[in-house]
Amino acid sequence: MTNATITGWGKALPPSVLTNSDLEKIMDTSDEWITSRSGIKERRISHVETSDMATIAGFRALAAAGLEPSDIDLIIVATCSPDTLIPSAAAYVQAKLGATNAAAVDLNAACSGFIYSLVFGANMIRGGTNRRVLVIGAEKLHSYIDFTDRSTSVLFGDGAGAVVLEPTEGDEGLLSSELGMDGESAEFLCIPGFGTVGDRVPDLPSEVGVQMDGQEVFRRAVTMMGDSSVRVVEEAGLDFEDVDILIPHQANQRIIDATARRIKLASDQVFMNIHAYGNTSAATIPIALTEALEQGRIRPGANIVFAAFGGGLSW
Ligand code: UT7
């Protein structure tokens, strides 16, 4: 049976760094608090739009796969911070890449968006609709950040990562997956004032800004990322000893540590780069995957588990 496998990867991080000590100067916070509560030391702030970062990551993933933009027949951009609502970020990316043979669509599942997109893209290949799919996670979250709210503003950053999916008849590729949503708990993590609920006015309403019940989201993230990982590993017919690396959504070092403990993974089986970029929502996993490959942490044939949890509440 035809499966879909990752053949290219790349990332794009804006050069401007916002450190914890920078934040100390504009709000009542401390490097000690941010580091001990989240593991974050610094994050990137983009001077260009979401689609610009997505395009750079996309070009790099295509180069890694040895493909041209014209080889791609579907682009999925996982984002909750598109440049505009219409056109989609994916439309801009298609034009900037010159991927003239590709259909293109945005997917919003907040922090779980990359995994949703990966599964959707893989199934388009498995079903025979598409042959080469570019899946990108890209966010310019600082546009939503209310820098007077210290409880959320210290957590997020900007960036993009991408993978190319291609068909394979071998035994590699996407082995199993689980996607889920608890829409009834959406209030625990949301940007409530943006969309048709808002007034049609040029000034953004004050509800535009991330609102989060951190402890509630923390508790659910550990449970859902852990339990969901157990189910997909079982469904793939594997044990956790067979898992070479867990690449989790990077929202909080303590969530990642607690998830790893819940499923009894050793620290060398878990990839973490949250200290450098903070939470880039849909972009954390493709950025982390790219860095794990750059660091030689992933060898051909490795078994990788991706896990994410975020707004929706999605996993
Ligand atoms: O990617 C989407 C998913 N998102 C997540 O998974 C995030 C999940 N939640 C978390 O990561 C954590 O809950 C946070 C990092 C957001 C917060 O950590 P916490 O240990 O749950 O802290 P807290 O919210 O209970 O706040 C503790 C204290 C409060 O002070 P009081 O009321 O105890 O006096 C806050 O006012 O820390 C205070 N505080 C801060 N202090 C300094 C909150 N933000 C800050 C800050 N600097 N930036």
Residues whose N, C-alpha, C, O or C-beta is under 5 A from the ligand:
A	BS01	UT7	D28 T29 S30 W33 R37 S38 C111 R150 S151 V154 G214 Q215 V217 F218 A221 A251 N252 N279 F309 G310 G311
